[in-house]
Amino acid sequence: MIDNNKIEEIKNSLDIVDIISEYLALKKSGKNYKALCPFHNEKTPSFIVSPEKQIFHCFGCNVGGNVFTFIQKQENLSFIESVRFLAKKAGIEIEYTSQTEKVNDKEKIIDINKEALYFFIENLKNNEAVNNYLKERQLTEEVVSVFKLGYAPKGNRLYEYLKSKKYKDDIIIKSGLCVKKGNKISDVFFNRLIFPIFNIYDAPIAFGARVLDNSLPKYINTRETEIYIKGKTLFNLNIAKKFCSDFLYVVEGYMDTIALYKAGIKNVVATSGTAFTEGQARLIKRFTKKVILIYDSDDAGIAGAIKGGTNLFSEGLEVFVVLLSKVKDPDEFIKKYGVEQFQENIKNAYNFIDFRMNFFKSKGDIKNAYYKQRVLNDMVELIRKTDNLILKEEIIKKIKSELDISEYITKNFIKEKDKKIELTEELKSEIISFKGLELSEKFLFEIIITSLNTVDENIILKHFIEKRKQMEIEYSDFKNKIFAEILEYIENLFNKNEKEILKKIELKYIENDEVNTIFSEVLAKDNINFNFDMKYNIINDCFTKLAKEKLKNESKNLQLKIKEAEVNNDIQKLNEYIKKKQEINMKILTINGGRKID
């Protein structure tokens, strides 16, 4: 386990702005920085980075935290992996508090995948049938070595191998390599050629597997696990990222990728048979600004190109589309026509705007007014997905020339669309109205957190604690258990005269995504800037509200007990409950009158 002091040293040695700017185009906004959020689609930046507080928060999707949180989410890493990742950037050597490091499931699954990869590679080496298949498919030793192809033998050999390495059944099943049916655990892959799938740091996170004959299903993949999310993964990106500074090819399958690699084209990735997602588009954006989609020319291929192209276009990438005809895939094309002819086809690629318009022209009567409306609506949606003003104008001109619709009509249509969207976004961006206890607890939490590390810290905390006790509010009375836990922890630290309370709570919850999001949301707000008197009065008002609601609930419960005592004719309890209820009602009246509760 990594020592907490070392984690704090790594955190303090890095500037969160420098780290996040490696992934996003940050723009200065007052004392903070803004960007389009990498974790959800948005047109208006709601992603805030605070250099002063060393946190980030998106007010659109409510994701936030510290520098470790960002790396975990951006790179799909465990907390320990994010610490290692950032330690390297900081040039800090990690030490462990014990000989055995605490390993979570993500790290265990990667370790299992490494063992499985070794197992598959070894089983390929001496299997004559599989090697004959590789020769038939013209897969050379170099290709086998570069892509680390393997073979999954028949039976439950992998499960037996992993058990021999002392892995437990639960983590083997979590890895997706084996499945439990009844009381039996079986290999997912058997008698198949194996294509390992790596993350961008060359760690095996999943496997694809192909049959050696014509049986179905031809391909199967590791199911999604804690380390493998299909919509955020691209086959061969770990290799292609070194060669894609100019542009990147995107194909549909493993063999297509390998075929292009064999032909000397190394800047190629595959979606592995899944629809191209927004997450994959954001991943590609980190490495290149231009993408060429190579899809089949059938309906499925065209639909895939439209969906994938739209996601890439929305991320601000330059997109081109190549549709292969008379062949089923790039692998067959290169074998049949050669790599030179393939390169010629690439030169004739459609830019995505032309491709989209040509698709509509082929599917309907472009002169029909009703069909024009449908096409206009679609093309305007495309315009609204880009911030590039020149590109917007080009699309408007394309609409004018192809649909015979004036630029005036198109621009007014866009304005009407934007008005509707602005109203929706305005409604969505409104702060959720908290009522009663929730609002009081939230205000108390925000006041305390934002008072830490300020000149008001001691006196505000002292008043908070005194008022809580005076109003007889226990932390168990809080509806929000996270607020209660953190506030109680702060109170305990304060009572022990601890220093740097904010740093201590940040370190205590540094691995807790939920708490980090709550912290970042509070600390990133610019409007929480109350003066001392306001803080003092808000604490009074909030505890008054909590106390009144608590007493009201107690009064309601006593009323139920009174009715029960009346039914049971229990005079002693009846009188006891009535007396207590009268005392509680008197306290409520006292609170309402603004007088001190004795």
GIURWO-V577046 format. One record per backbone hydrogen bond with DSSP energy under -1.0 kcal/mol. CO is the residue of the C=O (numbers start at 1). NH is the residue of the N-H. If there is no record, write none. Layout:
CO | NH
CO | NH
This chain:
1 | 97
3 | 7
4 | 8
5 | 9
6 | 10
7 | 11
8 | 12
9 | 13
15 | 19
16 | 20
17 | 21
19 | 22
20 | 23
20 | 24
24 | 26
27 | 34
29 | 32
32 | 29
33 | 49
34 | 27
35 | 47
46 | 59
47 | 35
48 | 57
49 | 33
50 | 54
50 | 55
55 | 50
56 | 65
57 | 48
58 | 62
63 | 58
65 | 56
66 | 70
67 | 71
68 | 72
69 | 73
70 | 74
71 | 75
72 | 77
78 | 82
79 | 83
80 | 84
81 | 85
82 | 86
83 | 87
84 | 88
85 | 89
86 | 90
87 | 92
104 | 108
105 | 109
106 | 110
107 | 111
108 | 112
109 | 113
110 | 114
111 | 115
112 | 116
113 | 117
114 | 118
115 | 119
116 | 120
117 | 121
118 | 122
119 | 123
120 | 124
120 | 151
121 | 125
124 | 127
127 | 131
128 | 132
129 | 133
130 | 134
131 | 135
132 | 136
133 | 137
134 | 139
135 | 138
140 | 144
141 | 145
142 | 146
143 | 147
144 | 149
150 | 194
152 | 191
152 | 192
156 | 160
157 | 161
158 | 162
159 | 163
160 | 164
162 | 167
163 | 166
168 | 172
169 | 173
170 | 174
171 | 175
173 | 176
177 | 188
179 | 186
181 | 184
184 | 181
186 | 179
192 | 152
193 | 210
194 | 150
195 | 208
197 | 205
197 | 206
199 | 202
203 | 199
206 | 197
207 | 222
208 | 195
209 | 220
210 | 193
218 | 211
220 | 209
228 | 225
229 | 232
230 | 233
234 | 237
235 | 270
236 | 240
237 | 241
239 | 242
240 | 243
248 | 292
249 | 269
250 | 294
251 | 271
252 | 273
253 | 257
254 | 258
255 | 259
256 | 260
257 | 261
258 | 262
259 | 263
260 | 265
261 | 264
266 | 268
267 | 249
269 | 251
270 | 235
271 | 274
277 | 281
278 | 282
279 | 283
280 | 284
281 | 285
284 | 287
284 | 288
289 | 318
290 | 248
291 | 320
292 | 250
293 | 322
295 | 324
298 | 302
299 | 303
300 | 304
301 | 305
302 | 306
303 | 307
304 | 308
305 | 309
306 | 310
307 | 311
308 | 312
309 | 313
310 | 314
312 | 317
313 | 316
318 | 291
319 | 352
320 | 293
321 | 350
322 | 295
324 | 297
329 | 333
330 | 334
331 | 335
332 | 336
333 | 337
334 | 338
338 | 342
339 | 343
340 | 344
341 | 345
342 | 346
343 | 347
346 | 349
350 | 321
351 | 355
352 | 356
353 | 357
354 | 358
355 | 359
356 | 360
357 | 361
358 | 362
365 | 368
368 | 372
369 | 373
370 | 374
371 | 375
372 | 376
373 | 377
374 | 378
375 | 379
376 | 380
377 | 381
378 | 382
379 | 383
380 | 384
382 | 385
383 | 386
388 | 392
389 | 393
390 | 394
391 | 395
392 | 396
393 | 397
394 | 398
395 | 399
396 | 400
397 | 401
398 | 402
399 | 403
400 | 404
406 | 410
407 | 411
408 | 412
409 | 413
410 | 414
411 | 415
412 | 416
413 | 417
414 | 418
415 | 419
416 | 420
417 | 421
418 | 422
419 | 423
420 | 424
421 | 425
422 | 426
423 | 427
424 | 428
425 | 429
435 | 438
436 | 440
437 | 441
438 | 442
439 | 443
440 | 444
441 | 445
442 | 446
443 | 447
444 | 448
445 | 449
446 | 450
448 | 452
451 | 454
454 | 457
456 | 460
457 | 461
458 | 462
459 | 463
460 | 464
461 | 465
462 | 466
463 | 467
464 | 468
465 | 469
466 | 470
467 | 471
468 | 473
469 | 472
474 | 477
475 | 478
480 | 484
481 | 485
482 | 486
483 | 487
484 | 488
485 | 489
486 | 490
487 | 491
488 | 492
489 | 493
490 | 494
491 | 495
492 | 496
493 | 498
494 | 497
500 | 504
501 | 505
502 | 506
503 | 507
504 | 508
505 | 509
507 | 510
509 | 512
512 | 516
513 | 517
514 | 518
515 | 519
516 | 520
517 | 521
518 | 522
519 | 523
520 | 524
527 | 529
531 | 535
532 | 536
533 | 537
534 | 538
535 | 539
536 | 540
537 | 541
538 | 542
539 | 543
540 | 544
541 | 545
542 | 546
543 | 547
544 | 548
545 | 549
546 | 550
547 | 551
548 | 552
549 | 553
550 | 554
551 | 555
552 | 556
553 | 557
554 | 558
555 | 559
556 | 560
557 | 561
558 | 562
559 | 563
560 | 564
561 | 565
562 | 566
563 | 567
564 | 568
565 | 570
569 | 571
570 | 574
571 | 575
572 | 576
573 | 577
574 | 578
575 | 579
576 | 580
577 | 581
578 | 582
579 | 583
580 | 584
581 | 585
582 | 586
583 | 587
584 | 588
585 | 589
586 | 590
587 | 591
588 | 592
589 | 593
590 | 595
591 | 594
